[in-house]
Amino acid sequence: MPSHLEMLIPKSLAEVIFQSVMTLIIVIFALLAVVNLCLWMAVIPSLIWLAFVIMCIKSSAQQDGGLRPFLINVMGDLFGKKFVEWNPNDPQPQCVRFGFQLLGRRFIQKSFQINKIESVSWHTGQASSMAGRELNDWKVWMYCDSGVQKPDHINYGIGPAMRKSRTEALGLSLISFLRNAGVDLVQADVPNCYVRPT
């Protein structure tokens, strides 16, 4: 049995560019707000903007487990190489880990116990639903038992939103990876959904 399995997860250049531009805009306007406060100009709008930015960062940092993990995740989303990995030599319970590699270091963002993975599927997103036609926003989703009460699940999006053919290829690669890691998944009644057999 291999000592370590890894699968690279693609990134969307359009999403990276969009995130980079949005991050740059937020940083520039936050710096302008600080300058305005130092010069005692446009005090109220500057305070409102800084309060909004601080509130958003605080909320995201709480979800990510602190300010440092939040900043690392932002850097990973912008510049890191994303992957999913599994190591059979890990202590029980076995897990698959999603993360990224940046500047020669590996960072883990999410970890899921193998025995909690219930299904993998891919489908269109909200843009297609709202438009009433397909807009190439297919995405792969993995659903895990939350450990609370069914049907409560943890859902985790994998990879960018993209064309159906590319999303299907990513989904099938993930299914193969998870099967090699010991997750028993079989095709459901629909071709784009794989579930644990009941």
N, C-alpha and C positions, 0 to 999 in steps of 0.2 A: 504494500500500500504506500502511495506517495506520502512524503512527510509534510507537504504543503501544497494546497491548490489555490490558484488565483485566476481571476478573470477581470480583464480591463472593462470599464464601463465608459461608453463614449460620452463626449460633451458636445453641446451645440455651440458653434462659434457665434451664432446670433445671440444666444442667451448670455454668453460670456461678455460680448460687446455691450449688450443692454445693461447687464449688471455693473460693468466697469463704468459706463457713462453715468448711471444712476448714483453709484458710489461717489464718483468724482463731483457730481452736482451737489450731493448732500454735504460732502467735505468742504467744497468751495463756499457754499452758502453759510455753513456753520462758522467758517473762518471769517467771512464778511460780517456775520452777526457779532462775533467777538470784537472785531475791529470797531464796529459801530458802537458797541457798549463802551469800549475804551475811549472813543471820541465823543461819547454822550450824544450820539445821533441815532434816530429811529429806534429808540430804546424799546418801546412796546413790541413792535414787530420782531425785533431781534430776540427779545426774551421769549416770545411765543414760539419762534422757530427753534431756538435752542431747547426749550422745554419739550417740544414735539420730538426732536431728534433724540434727546436724552431718554424720553419715555419709550420710544421705539427700540433703542439700543438696550435699555434695561429689560424690556419684555423679551427680546430675542436672546439676551444673555442668560436670563432665567431658564429659558427653554433649552439652551445649550449647556447649562451647568456652570455658568460664570462668564466674566468678561473675557478672560484669556481664551477659553474654548470658542467663544463667539467670534473673536478676531481671527483665530486660527481657521475656523470654518469659512469665514468670508474669504480669507486668502486662498484656501483650498478650492472654493467654488470658482474663484477667478483664475488661479494659476496652477492648481494641483492636477495631478493625473489620478483619476478616480478608479477604484477597484473594489472587488468583493473577494474575500479570502476565507479559507477554512484550513485548520490544522488538526489532523486526527490525533496528534500527540498532546493536544490541550487536555487539561483535566476536565472531568465531567462537570456540568453538562456541556456537550459539544455545541459550538456556536459558529455562525457565519458572521463575518464582520465587514461592514462597509466603511470605506475611508478613502484617503487620497495620499499621494506621495508628493512632497514639496521640498525642494532643496536637499534631496537625499534622505529625508526623514519621512517616516510613515505615521500618519495620524488616523485613528479610528473614530468615526463619527457615530456609528450605530452598530449594535451587536444584538443578534437574535438567536435564541436557543433553537437548535435544529428541530427538536420535538414540538416546538410551538408554531412552526410554519405550517399553515393550513392550505394556502392556495397561492397561485400566481396567475395573473391575467393581464390582458392589455386591451384598452379600449380608447375611444375618442374622449376628448376633454370638454370643458365647459364652452369653449369657443364654438365647437361644432354643434353642441346642443343649442346654444343661443342662436346660431345662424341657421340652423335647420339643414345644414349640409356639411360634408366633411371638409375640414380645414387643415388637414395634415398635422393634427395635434394628438396623435396616438401616443400613449404612454404605458409603460410596464408598471404594474403594481404588485407588491407582495403583501399578503394578509397573514397576520399572526394572531394566535390566541393571546388575549391580553392578560389572562390569568384571573380575570374578574368574573364576569358572567356573560355567557354567550347570549346574543350574537355580537357582543362587544369585541371588536378586533382592533389591532394596531395595523394601520395600513401605511406602507412605505413606498414612495415613488422612486423608481430606479431609472436613471438616464434621463435624457431630455425628451420633450414632446417632439415627435417627428412623423414622417410618412409611415403609413401602415406597414409597408414591406420591411423597412428598417427596424421598426418597433417589433414586428413579429420575429425577425432574426435575433434581436436582442433578447426577447422573451424566451425563445427556444434555446438560446445559448445559456440563459440563466437556469432554465429547467434542467438542462444537461448538467450544469455545474452543481445544482442542488441535489440532483440524483446521485452524483459522484460523492457528495458529502453525506449521503444517507437519508435524504428526504424522499419518501415514497410519494410521488406525484403521478396521477393518471389524468388523461384528457377527460374533461367533463362533456356534457351534452353539446356545448358550443366549442368550436375549434380554438378559440383564443382564451381558454380557461383550463387550468390544470389544478386538480384538488387532491387531497389525501383520500385514499379509498375508505369508504365507511365500513 
